[in-house]
Amino acid sequence: MKIILFCITIITGLSCIAQKDSIPKIPFEGLDTRWQNGSDRRDSVIWKGKYFTPTILLDMNYNYSFNNPIDNTVVGSTALARHNEVQISALHVGGDFVYENWHARIMTQFGARSSIVPRNDFSVYRGQYELANVYRNLSEAYAGVHFNKWYGINIDAGLFMSYIGLNSYYQQENWEYQASFTSDNTPWFFNGIRIQIHPTKHLKIEPWIINGWQSYGKFNSMPGVGFNLTYIPNSNIKMLTNNYYGTDAANIPARKRFHSDNSFLWRYFQSPIKTKGISKVAISFTTDIGFEKGGGVNGFKDGGVDKGPAQYFISTMFYNRIWFNNDRFAWTIGGGWMTNPGRYLVLLPTGQASSLPDPLNPTQTQGKFPFTANPGDPFTGWDCSTNFDYMPNQSTTLRFEIVSRHASENYFAGRGGVTSPDGLATTPLTPGWRPDLVKSETKVILALLFRL
């Protein structure tokens, strides 16, 4: 009750302050952010109403792994689900509602991502009700209030996208299709409350109170807390930091997690005129550092028998992108590296089921041979990729990408697949069968990305 009264007091006070600034100011107005990795590249919205602006996003892909798994299953990715098949990865339909100083955003989610992204969220198994089914067809669903103080203050509650890892949840906004380990192993969404404060045109301060680390529910009794700082001093530079603290090991409330994510983006060339040659060039650099401590693990240092092994996360990724012919074409090259002893952020390999999935746990992916994530279990990975984009207009991207990923442990799907001897989930497992996991994979991806 005290928390509710406190929130009401804060909102009432901000409302009184907001009345003093009746003319709204728009944060980052006049700055060109369309080139940034993880940002909307459109320069205009063709459907814009007084109260509602709709959005439609379609993400289709075909990918071929040279490992050629017999069950057509992709392992260790939140972008891809199936090998050697045309897939609808995501279909999002929704938009933004505005009435006076109140607003809401609702985006549905259909396609493979509605099963891929929630699969590591074990908070849904705490207590009753099918949280995985309730939320899986929503990518964003929040409502809030806007105050015309400074360059705007927003208080939102619901399901909203995370900024940790730099990449956007929507592939239409990213420079690469298969995200590097840094982005693929950090949250795509948060469920809770955020406050966006824009004290100046160039700065955003955003605190969070959320259920946990990419979790629909809470793992323990403590909520997750964190904040984002985004600073865009001009049209050529963007800097941001995201920081998180919570308890995200199920039934181990003594184990605390801290994570810091930091990115720098720089457009270091912009042609002053329209040209069929190079129109602009930019880089994005991201580095993450984090750890878990307590409950049998000891952060960056091995604590022996008493405190447990080291358990931490360190990663980095770097991309360079060149646009040609007045931004109609683009070429990107880059990659990244991560290490995560304890594997607490590593995506669990899919498949390995001995029977059809449990209808009560539709996102569960572990079977008789789960990928272990015990304290101190080693995992190091690195990747590199290059792609070529054709962008005939602001709404359409056709992308061809080559990506090679490697791990210190057997992790990616090999020729034998991860499901059964013949690749079917209904086939009984023979006594000697094991999932065929290998240490590397190389694949080609063809994607069609559309946005209105």
N, C-alpha and C positions, 0 to 999 in steps of 0.2 A: 504493500500500500504506500509505503514511504517513497519507493521508486516512482510509482505512478504520479504522486503529488509533486515530486521533484521535476519530472518531465513536463507536467502541466505548467508548473511555475516557469520553467525555462522557455517553453513555447510561448507563453503569455508575455514574458518579458521581451523576447525577440520580436513578437508581433508589435509591441509598443514602439520598439526601436525602429522597426521596419517602416512604420508610418511616417517617419521623418524623411525618409528617402523615397519619395513617390515615383521618381523617374528611374526605371530599371537600368542597370548597367550590365553589360554582357561580358563575362570573363573570356579572356583570350580573343576578344573581338579584333578583327583586322589582321590576325596572325595566320599565316598559311601553315596548317597542320596536316594537310592531305598527304604529304609525302611520308609521314612518320609511320614506322612499323607499329602495327596494332591500332591504327586510326582509320576512320572513314575517309576514303579517297575522293568522294563525290564533292563537287563544288556547288551543287544545288539540290533541292528536293522537289520532285515534280508534283507530288501530292501533298499539299499542305493546307489543312483546314483550320478554322478558328478554334475548334475544340478538339480535333483529332487529326493526327498525321500518321497514316498507315506505313508499314514496312513489311516487305517480303524478301526473304533471302533463301536461295536455293544453292546447295552445295552437292555436286555429283562428282564421283571420281572413279577411275579405273587404275589399279596398281598391279604390277607384276613383280613378285619376289623371285630372284634367281635361285633361292632355296626350293621353290616350287612345292610347298607343303601339300600333301594329298587331301587334307581337310579344308583347304582354302582359308585357313585362319591366320590372321595377323596378330602377332604378339607384341606387347609393349608399346602400344600407340593409342592415343586418344583421337587421332585424326582418321585412322583407317581401321576397318573391321575385317574385310575379306580380300583375299588374293585372287587375281585373275578373273574378276567379276566386275561388272558395272554396278555401282552402288549409289543409292541416295544416302549420302552421309548425313545431311541435315536439311530439313525444310522448316523455316521459321516464318510464322505469320503473326502479325500483331501491330503494335504501334504505340504512340504517345498521346495521352489524354491531358488536356489542360482546361481548368475552369477557375477563373480569378487567380488566386495565388496557390491553388492546389493542383497537383499533377499526379499522373500514374503512368507506368509503362508495363505492358504485358506483351511477352513474346512466347509463342508456343514453340515446341520442339518435337519434331518427328524425324524418323530415319534412324540410322545406325547409332548416332551419337546419344540417343536417348537411353541406350543400353551401355555404350562404351564408357561414357564419362562418369556415371554414378557407381561404377563397379567396385571401386576401392573404398566406398563409404560404408564402413561396418557399424556406424552409429545407428543405421536402420534396423539392426538386429537387437537393439536394446529396447525392451518393452514390446508392446503390441502395436497393431496397425501397420499397414504396408506403406511406409514412408517412401520407399523406392518407387512404387507405382503411383503414389499421390503426386510426386514432384517431377517424375521423369519426363513428362511432356511439357514442361515449362523450362525455358532457359532464363527468363527474367519475369518477375511479377512483383512489383513494388508500388507503393503509393507514398506521397509525402506532401510537404508544404514548403513553399518558397518565400523567402523574406528579402525585400529590396534593401538590404543593408550592405554597404561597401559594394562589391561586385556580385553579391548574391550569397545567400545561405540556404541550403536545402537540408531538410530532415526527412529521410526516407526509411521505410521499414518494409521488409519482404525478402525476396530472392533477387540478388543482383550479382553482376559479374565481378570477378576478382581482377586486380591489376598485377598480382604477383607473377613474375616470369615474363613480363612485357607483352607477349603475344596476346591478341584478342581471342575471345571465345569464338568469334565469327571469322572464318577463314578468308572472307572477302577483304579483311582489313590487314592481313599479314603478308609479309614479304615472302615467306616460305610456307609450303603446305604441311610437310612433316616437321613439327616443331622439334627443336633440339631438346636434350634431356632437361635443361633448366626449366623450360616452360611446360613440357609434357608431364613432369613429375611434381608440379606445384599447382595450386588450386585454380580451377576455372570459375568457380562460383562461391558465394557466401550467402548464408541465410541468417538475417538478423537486422541490425539497425546501423545506419551510417549517417554522418553529418558532414556535408560538404560546405566548407567555408572558403570564400574567395575574398581575402582582405584587399587584394590588389588585382589589377587586370592580368598579371602574369603569374600569380601564385594560387594554388589550391591546397588547403589543409583538410584532411578527411579522416576523422576518427571512426573506429568500428567497434561495435559490440555484437558478436556473432556466436552462433551455436558452436562452431569449431572449424577446423581445417577442411575445407570442401566437404562439409557434412550437413545433411538435412536435419539431423538431431544432434544431441550432445553425447559425447562419449562418457563423460563423468558429470559431476555437479557444477563445475566451474565453466562459465562461458569463455570463448576466445575473445581477445581484445587485440587491437592493432590500429595502425594509421597509415595513410598515404600522404606524401608531400610531392606535389608536381610543380615544377618551375619551368616556364617557357619564356625566357627573356626576350626572344625575337623569333622570327620565322625560320631561323636556321638551326636552333638549338632547343633541345628538350632534356630535362633532367628530372628523375623521379626516384623516390625511395619508398619501399613498403616494409613494414615491420610488424611481426605477429608474435603473440605469446598465448599459450593455452595448454590444456591437458587433453591429448588426443590419442592416448593409448587406452583401449577399452579396459575398464575395471582396474586400471593402474593410476589412480588419481595423484600419486606421489611423483609421477613422471611428468615433467614440465618440458614444453617445446618452445624454443625461440627460433625465429627465422628473420633474416634481413635480405631484401631483394633490392638491387640498385641498378639503374639503367642510365645510359648517356646516348643521345642521338644527335647527330651533327650532319646537316646538309652542307657539304663543303664546296659544292659547285652548283651554280644556277645560271643557266644561259640567259643573258639579258634580252635575247630576241628569240622568236620562233625559229626552229631549225630542225632539219631532218637528221642531224647528227646527235651528239650527246646533249640532252636538255638539262639534266641535273644528275648529281651523284651524292649519295648519303651513306652513312654507316650507323649501325646500332650495336652497342656493347652492353652486355648485362652480366653481372656477377652476383651470386647468392652465397650466403653463409648462414649456417644454423646448427642447432644441436638439440639433443634431448638429454635431460639429467634427472636422476632420481629414479626410484623404482627398479633398480638393478642395472642402470646404465650411467655413464659418467662423462658425457659431453666429449670434449676433444682429447681427454687424457684417460688412459687405461687406469681404472681404480682398483684393479686386482679383485680378490675374492669379496672384499667388503662392499665396494661401491660398484663393481661391474665393469665391463669393457667400454671403450670409447664408442660413442654413437653420435655422428654428426653428418652434415651435408655441406659440401662445397662444390660450386659449379660456375661455369662461365660460358657465354656464347657470344659470337661476333659475326655480323653480316655486313656485306657491302653491296649496294644496289645502284645500278646505272640505268637511267631512263633515256630512251631514244625517240626521235621523230615526234617531238611535241608530246611526249609521255604516252605514245601509242604502244611502245614496246618497252620491256625492261628485262634486265639480266641481274640475277642475284647469286652470290656465292658466299658460303660461310659454313659455320659449324660450331661445335661446342664440346665440353667435357664436364663430367661430374664424378664425384665419389660420395658414397652414402653407406658407410659401415652401419650395420643393423637393418638396412634396407627399409627403413620406416617410411620413406617417400617413393620407393621404387614401385612402378606399376606391376601388379602381380600378373604373370603370364596367364592368358586366357585358356579356356578349354580344360582338358584333363578331367572331364566328367565321366563317371562310370554309368550314368543313366541320364534320362531326360532331366532338365533343370527342375528344381523344386518350385512349384507354382507360387509358393508363399514367399520365396526369395528369388525373384526373377533376375536380379543382377549378380547373383552369386556365381563365381567362376572357378573356385577351387574344387578339386575332386579328390581322388584317392592319393594323388601325388602332388601336393601343393608345393609351390616355390617358397622355401623357408624365409622367414624374416625374424630370426632369433637375434638377441643382442650380440653385436659384434660380427654378424655374418658380413663378409666383404662384398662390395659391388662397386665397380668403376666402369664407366662407359664413355665413349666418345663417338662423335658423328660428324659427317661433312655432307654438304649438299650443294647443288647448283640448279637453277631453274631459269626458264625463259617464259615471259608473260606476253600475251597479245591482248591489248585492251582497246577494242574498237570504240568504246564509249565509256562513260563514267559508271555504268551499271554492270558491265560484263567483263570477265577475265577468263581467258583460256590459258592454262598453265601446264607446262611440261617440266617435270622435275626428276632429277636423279639423286638418290640419297643412299649413303652407305653408313651403317650403324654397327658398332662393335661394343662388346662387353667383356669384362674379366671372367665372368661366369657363363655357363650355358644358359641362355636366356631367350633367344629368338627361335621361332618355329623353323625346324629343319624339314627335310623331305618327308619324314614319317608323320609330321603333324603332331598335335597335342591332344587329340580327341579319342582315337581308338585305332586298332590295326588297319582298318580300311577307311577311316576318316568320318564314319557315321556315329552320331551320339547314341544310337540305339544298339550298336554292336557290343556284345559282351566282351570284356577285357580278358585276354589270355594271361596266365600267371606270370609270364616273363615280359609282358609288354610294359613299356615306360614311355612317357612323352619324349619326343625327339626334339630336344632343345640344343641349340648351337650358339657359338659365341659371336657370330656376325651375320649380317644380311645386307644385300644390295638390291635396290628395287627402283623401278621407274614408275612415275605417277603422272597420269593425265587427269586434270581436273577442270570442270566447268563451274565457275562461280558467278552467280547472278544476284543483283540487289536492286530493289526499287524502294 
